[in-house]
Amino acid sequence: MSAFVWIAAGSLAAWLWLLCCQGFFWRTDIRLPARSEPDDWPSVCVVVPARDEAAVLPDSLPSLLAQDYPGRAEIFLVDDGSSDGTGDLARALASRHGGLPLTVDSPGEPPPGWTGKLWAVRHGVGLARARGPEYLLLTDADIAHAPDSLRELVAAARTGGFDAVSLMARLRVESLWERLVVPAFVYFFAQLYPFRRIGRKGSRTAAAAGGCVLLRADAAERARIPDAIRHAVIDDVALARAVKGGGGHIWLGLAERVDSVRPYPRLHDLWRMVSRSAYAQLRHNPLLLLGTVIGLALVYLVPPVALLAGLAAGSTATAALGGLAWLVMTGTYVPMLRYYGQPLWLAPLLPFTAFLYLLMTVDSAVQHYRGRGAAWKGRTYARPDAVVGEES
């Protein structure tokens, strides 16, 4: 058992480092920073890429149309080849609810080298730039905004001098699988990209949440958004890196009244969401995949195994080290569960959820090597590594 004692000790050491040295990623108090209303409200264009979103538009689009914004604002919904009447439904909702002006347009089929929704975003940004806005709000078709969402985002960007302000929309947690997987998804994201470091000038950490990004139009032009990231599968992180790499000041935090209305009732739905981009996050590198699998096992799976194995074998040291590591892990997960309003008994189950994410990551790599490229709403593209050298 001596070797396993050392492994359990390594797991505990990893958790103590994560607890204290990884930007306090486990805290959930990063919300919109202090802000004051500007004397003059800048113009904003809202760009909404949408492909087969008729099921969620009635719960999301009216919230954009009803934005209480003192300045000039209008919405551009890009119907990207939908087969379910998304565009017609959007027009009908605008006619019924009124509010901000809405333009619905279609971009046509994307040329080679464009992945995900970015071709639709490019078309929407092109339409918006003709209006000369100071800011662009890039938001997904499944995101519902509180009535003051836009004005709060603009006030935060103006007050803090941010070129990009992004909110991690609160995802739906109603089904059993959503309760098990969704809070962990945000927890793992924050572990990879600690929010405190993202907003710090001079920090290399950059990330955004693609469902809600307020972006200065001139910063987008300097960073050549979205053209410079046209092949990105994880487009929100790529956008943040491009803006920050161009000298921009960015901020990311948790939303309070910006919510995703998209349901993920089955494990299969969540599996597809994660596996779609997991291997892209590892830059399609087999060595990084191996390291990730080993790391996930050491950090998340070893603690409960060490505790149980130590108790079974009568090894007090192994059981104690594993139990302490599991306790630290559980404690760091509690704030995220509270943020999502979930019962705290889910916290000790984090190793099980992490094991699911390990399997999803491996499956993402398997799908990649089977030749299945990035996909968005049923549209499949060339494998992203085939064009990765074109990034600038």
N, C-alpha and C positions, 0 to 999 in steps of 0.2 A: 504493500500500500504506500510505500515511501514515495514512489514516483507520482502517485495520484495526489499525495499531500502537496507536492510541489505544484502540480497542475491547479489544484484548488487554491493554493496561495497565489498563483499567478492570476487566476480569475478575480480573487478579492482585490489584488493590487490594481488590476485593470479598472475595477469598479470605483475604487478610491480615487484613481486618477480622473475618471470620467466625472465623478461627483464634484471634484474641486477644480479641475484644470481644463474642462471642455466648455468654457464660456457659460457655465451654469445653465446648460441647455435644458435642464429639467424644469426650470421655472417657467411659469405661464403668465407673468405679469408684463410682458412686452406688448403693450397695446399702442394705439396711435399716440405719438408724442405730444407734448404741450403745444398748443396752437392758439392763434387768435385770428379773427376774421380780417381779411385784407380790406383796405379802403376801396380798392377796385377789384372786382371779380373777373379773372381772366376767362377767355372763351375756352370751351372744352368740347371735343368730339369723342363720342363713345363708340368704340368699334367692337362688334359682337360677331365672331365667326360662328356659323351655325350649319350643321349638317344632320338632317334627320332628327330635329329637336322638337317636333310637334308635341311630344308627351310632356315636356317640361316647360315650354314657353309660357303657357297660361299662368304658371306659378312664378315666373322670373321676369319676363318682359314688362308686365305692368308696373313692377317696382322701379324699373329704369325710366319708364315713361312718366312716372309720378315724382321724379326727383325734384326736391325743393331747392333749386339752385338759383342764386340771384343774378348770375351772369348769363351769357349766351351759351347754350348747350344744345347739341343735337345728337341723334343716334344713327349709326350706320350698321345695319344688320346685313351680313354677307351670307346669302343662302348658297352654300357650296355644294351644288348638285344634289339637293335633297330629293328623296322620292316619296316623302310623306306629307307634302304640302306645307313645309315649314315657312316658306316665304309668304304664301297666301294667308296663313294663320297669323303671321306677324303683322301684316297689313290690317287684317280684321281686328286684331287686338288694339292696334293704334287707333283705328276708327272708333272702336267702342270706348276706350279709356281716355283718349286724348292725351294731353301732356306734352312732353318734349317732341319736337319734330322727328319723324322716323323716315329714313330712306332704306329701302330693301333692294339689293342688287346682287348679281351673280358674277363670279370671276371667270367661269369656264374652266376647262380641265387644266391642272397644273403642268408646267413643263418638267422635264427630268431634273432631279436635284432638289426638289422641294418636298419636304416631309410634313406629316401631321397637318395641323390647321394653319400653318404659316402662310400658305398661298392665299387662303381666305383673309388672313390678317393683312397681308401685303395689299390686297385689293381694297380692303376697308381703309387702311391708312392712306392709300392713294386718293380715295374719295375725300377723306377728311382733310388732307393737306390742302386741297383746293379751297377750303374755307379759312385757311390760315389760323388754326387754333394755337393757343399757347400750350395746351395740355391735351394728351390723348389718354382716354381711359380704355384699357384693353380688358374686357371682361367676358367670361364664357356665357353661353346661352343657358346654363343651368344655375346661374348665380342670382339670388334674390338680394336686393339691397334695401336697407332702411331708407326712408324718405330723405334723410339728411346725409346719406353716405357720400355723395359727390362733393358737397360743400365741406364736409369734414376732411376728406382726402386732400382737397385743394388747399384748405387752410393749413393742414399739417405740412404739405409740401412747401408752401410759401413761407411759413414761419420758420421751418427748419432748414430751408435752402436745399431741399432734396430734389434731385433730378428724377428719381423714381421712388414712389411710395407704394408698397404692396402689402395686401392683407391676405393672410392664410384663411380663406373662407371656412366657416364651421361646417364640416361635412355631416351628412345625415347619419344618425345612430339610432335605428329603431329595431332592425332585425337582430337576431342573435349573432350572426356573423359580423354585422356592422359593429356591434358592441365589442366584439373580440378583436377586430382587425383595424377599424378606422382610427381610434385614438392612438394606437400603436404606430400607425402610418405617420401621423403628425409628430409623434414622439421620436421616431427614428429619423425623420427629416430634420428636426431640430438638433438631433445629436450629430448629424452630418454637417449641418449648417447652423451653428449657434446664432440665434437672432441678434444677440448683443454684439457679436463681432461684425455682422453684416453692416450695421449702421455706423460703425466706427471708422472714421477717416484714417487711411493708412493701412487698414486691415485688408488682407487678400481674400477673405471670405466673401463670396457673392452668391446670392440666391434671391429668387422672387417666387411668388405664388401666382401661376398663370391665370387663375380665375379672377384676379382683381389687381391690376397694375396701373397706377396713374403715372404717366411718363411725360416729361417735358418734351415738346415737339422738337425743339432744337437739339436736345440731347439724343433723341432718337435719330435725327439726321446725322449727327456727328458719329454715332455708333453704327450707322447704316442698318438700322432696324426696320424691317426684318430680314433684308437681303443677306446681311452678314451671317445670319444664323439659319439660313433657309433649309439646311439639312439636319438641324438639331431635332432629336427625338424629345429630349427634355428641354423644351423651348424656353420655359420660364427661367431656369438656371442659366441657360446660354444668353438670354436677354440681359440678365443682371450682370453677368461677366462682361458682356460687350459694353454696357453703359459704364460700369465701374472701371473697366480697362481704358475707356476714353476719358478718364478723369472725373466721371460723374459721382455724385454722392447719393447713395441708395439707402433704403430702409425697408425692413420687413418685420411684421409682427402678426400677432393673432387677432382675428376679427371678433367683434362683439355682436354686430348686427348685419353681417354679410354672410349669407348662408347658401350652401349648395342644396338644391332641391332634388338632385339626382339620386334615385334609390339604388342600393346595391344589396338586394335581398338575399342573394345566394353567394356561397363561397366562390362559385365559378365567376361571378361578376367581379368580385374583388380580386380574384386571382388574375384575371385579364388586365385589370387596372394596373396592378403592380408589375406583372411579368412583361408588360408592354415596354417598359423603359428600364427595368432593373439592370440588364446586362449593358445597356447603353451607358448607364451611370458608371459602370466599370470600364468604359471605353473599349468594350469588346475584347478585353485582355484576359486570356486564360489564367495568367499568373495572379492577376488581381481577383479573379473569381475564386481561385484556390485560397488566396489569403483571406478573402471575405468569408468563405465557408468556415475556415479554421477559426477566424476571429469571432464569428457569430457563435460557433460551438463553444469556444473558450469563455466568452463573456456571458452568454445567455443559457447555454445548456449544461455546462459544467457545474454551476452552483447547486441546482436541485439533485443532479446525479451524485455529486460529492456528498451532499447531506444524506441521501438515502443509502448510498453505498457505505458511507462511514458508519451509519447506525447499524446497518446489517452486518458489517465486518467487525464492529466494536472498535473502530478507529476514531477516537474522540477528536483528534486534530483534524482529520479529513471532514468529519461532520461539522465541526465548529467553523472551519474556514468556508465550507460550502454554504452553511446556514447564514453566516455573516454576509457573504457575497449576495445571496438571494435576498436578504433583508435590505441591503443597500439598493439593489435593483428595484425591489418592490417600492421602497420609499421614494425613489426618483420618478416612478410612474404615477404615483398618487396625484400630484398636481394636474397632470393631463386628464386623468379620469374625472377629477372634480370640474375641470374646465368643460368637459363634455357632459357633466351631470350624470355620470355612470356610477354604479355601486362599487365600493372600494374592494369588494371581494374579488374583482377581476384583476387586481394588481398582482397577486401571486401567480396568475396564469400567464404572465408575460413570457416566460420561457416557451410555453406552448405556441404562443403567437409568433415568437421569434423563429421557432422551428418552421412554421408555415412560411414565413418570409424567406427563410433559407431555401426551402423547396421551390418557392416562386422564382427566386433568383437563378437557381440551377435550371429551372424550366425555361426561363428567359434566354439563357445561353443555348439550351437545346434547340429552341425555336429559331434562334439566330443561325445556328450552323445547319439547320434544315433548309435554310434559304428563305425563310419568311422574314421580310423586312418590316420596317415600321408601318403601322396602320392607324388610320383615324376614321372611325365610323364606317368601317367596311372597305375603305380604300387602302390598298397596299402599295408600298413604294419600294424602290431599290434599297438594298441594305445600306444604312447610313455610313458604314465604314468605307463604302465604295467611293464616297465623295468627300470624305473627311478632310482630305488635303486641300479642298477648295476654301476652307474657312480662313477668314482674315481677321 
